[in-house]
Amino acid sequence: MIFAPVRLGETSIADEVLAADKKSCKRFGPCGVGEEALYLNNFLIDRHFYVALSSVRRVFKRVAMSQGGFSGKGVFGAIPYLVVQYDDGQEKQCNFKYEDQVDAFVASVKERFPQIKTVSEAAEKRLAEAEKKQAEKCLIPLSEQAKETVNVLEQAKATLTKRLSLF
């Protein structure tokens, strides 16, 4: 391999395996998803770094706004980034031209490697809070008559499970 990818993280991959994996990786803009590692870009070189999948903790999208609109000398623009957190909180941020490429990369990681989290810690907290609020909102207090009916049904279920011969 002319330009071997540079390892990020503590886990390394054998050169032969790495070369084959990089060659067959699924490409999303300047980055790629292989069977053994995630390939990340340098500012100038595509797929210059790699992180072994065993080291990856999170993969998520970050979007920043350009300052052109704030200064009055340009237009607003979204700048999409791919963030890969690995080992003990270290992270590598990769620039992309198109936001849909970042979305496709994250979706591919989520599909192929479900053990890797695909949202940031802050987003995970917000999702948990929203889910908790939704659960509280959906929880309707039962009337006394409804509680009695639930108790009768639970007793009937217990009776049926004791008497399997009725089935």
C-alpha positions in Angstrom: 0.0 0.0 0.0 1.5 3.3 -1.0 -0.1 5.4 1.8 -0.9 3.1 4.7 -3.6 4.6 7.0 -2.3 6.0 10.3 -3.7 4.3 13.5 -5.8 6.3 15.9 -6.4 4.7 19.2 -4.7 1.8 21.0 -5.8 -1.1 18.8 -3.8 -1.8 15.7 -4.7 -4.0 12.7 -2.2 -6.1 10.7 -1.0 -4.5 7.5 -2.4 -7.2 5.2 -5.8 -7.1 6.8 -5.8 -3.3 6.8 -4.9 -3.1 3.1 -7.7 -5.5 2.1 -10.2 -3.8 4.4 -9.5 -0.3 3.2 -9.7 -1.4 -0.4 -13.2 -3.0 0.2 -14.6 -0.4 2.6 -17.8 1.4 1.8 -17.0 5.0 1.0 -19.0 8.0 2.2 -17.3 11.2 0.9 -13.8 11.4 2.4 -14.4 8.6 5.0 -15.2 4.9 4.9 -16.7 2.0 6.8 -14.9 -1.3 6.6 -15.3 -4.6 8.4 -12.4 -4.1 10.7 -12.1 -0.3 11.0 -13.5 3.2 10.3 -11.4 5.2 7.9 -11.3 8.9 8.5 -10.0 11.8 6.5 -7.1 14.2 7.0 -7.7 17.8 5.9 -6.2 16.9 2.5 -6.1 13.1 2.2 -9.2 10.9 2.2 -9.2 7.8 4.5 -5.8 8.8 5.9 -6.6 7.6 9.5 -8.2 4.4 10.8 -9.8 3.5 14.1 -10.3 -0.2 14.9 -14.0 -1.0 15.5 -13.1 -2.4 19.0 -11.9 1.1 20.0 -14.9 3.0 18.7 -17.3 4.3 21.4 -19.6 6.7 19.5 -20.1 8.0 16.0 -22.3 11.0 15.5 -23.0 14.1 13.4 -22.2 17.6 14.4 -23.4 20.6 12.4 -21.9 24.1 12.8 -23.0 27.3 11.3 -20.6 29.5 9.3 -19.9 33.0 10.5 -20.7 34.7 7.2 -24.2 35.7 8.2 -23.2 37.0 11.6 -20.5 39.3 10.2 -22.7 40.7 7.4 -20.1 39.8 4.8 -21.4 36.5 3.7 -24.2 34.0 3.9 -25.1 31.4 6.5 -24.1 27.9 5.7 -24.1 24.7 7.6 -20.8 22.9 8.0 -21.3 19.1 8.6 -18.8 17.2 10.7 -18.5 13.5 11.5 -17.3 12.9 15.1 -15.8 9.6 16.1 -15.1 9.0 19.8 -12.7 6.2 20.6 -10.8 4.7 23.5 -10.9 7.0 26.6 -12.9 10.0 25.3 -10.5 10.9 22.5 -12.3 12.1 19.3 -11.5 12.8 15.7 -13.7 15.3 13.8 -13.9 15.1 10.0 -15.2 17.8 7.6 -17.7 16.9 4.9 -19.0 18.9 2.0 -22.5 17.4 2.1 -24.6 16.6 5.2 -26.3 13.7 3.6 -22.9 11.9 3.3 -22.5 12.2 7.1 -26.0 10.9 7.6 -25.3 7.9 5.3 -22.1 7.1 7.2 -23.8 7.2 10.6 -26.7 5.1 9.3 -24.3 2.5 7.9 -22.5 2.3 11.2 -25.8 1.9 13.0 -26.9 -0.8 10.7 -23.7 -2.8 10.5 -22.5 -2.3 14.1 -25.4 -1.9 16.5 -23.2 -1.9 19.6 -21.7 1.5 18.6 -23.7 4.4 19.8 -24.7 6.9 17.1 -25.7 10.0 19.1 -23.7 12.3 21.3 -23.9 12.1 25.1 -25.9 15.3 25.2 -28.4 14.1 22.6 -28.7 10.8 24.5 -29.6 12.7 27.7 -32.2 14.8 25.8 -33.7 11.7 24.3 -34.0 10.0 27.7 -35.6 13.1 29.2 -38.1 13.4 26.3 -39.0 9.7 26.6 -39.5 10.1 30.3 -41.8 13.2 29.8 -43.7 11.3 27.1 -44.2 8.3 29.5 -45.4 10.6 32.3 -47.8 12.3 29.8 -49.2 9.0 28.7 -49.7 7.7 32.2 -53.4 8.1 33.0 -54.5 7.5 36.6 -57.0 4.7 36.8 -60.4 5.0 38.5 -61.4 2.6 41.3 -63.6 0.6 39.0 -60.7 0.2 36.5 -58.3 -0.9 39.2 -60.8 -3.6 40.4 -61.2 -4.8 36.8 -57.4 -5.1 36.4 -57.2 -7.1 39.7 -60.0 -9.5 38.5 -58.2 -10.0 35.2 -54.8 -10.7 36.9 -56.5 -13.2 39.2 -58.1 -14.9 36.2 -54.7 -15.0 34.4 -53.1 -16.6 37.4 -55.8 -19.2 37.7 -55.4 -20.1 34.0 -51.7 -20.5 34.3 -52.1 -22.9 37.2 -54.6 -25.0 35.2 -52.7 -25.7 32.0 -55.0 -28.6 31.2 -57.8 -26.1 30.2 -55.8 -25.2 27.1 
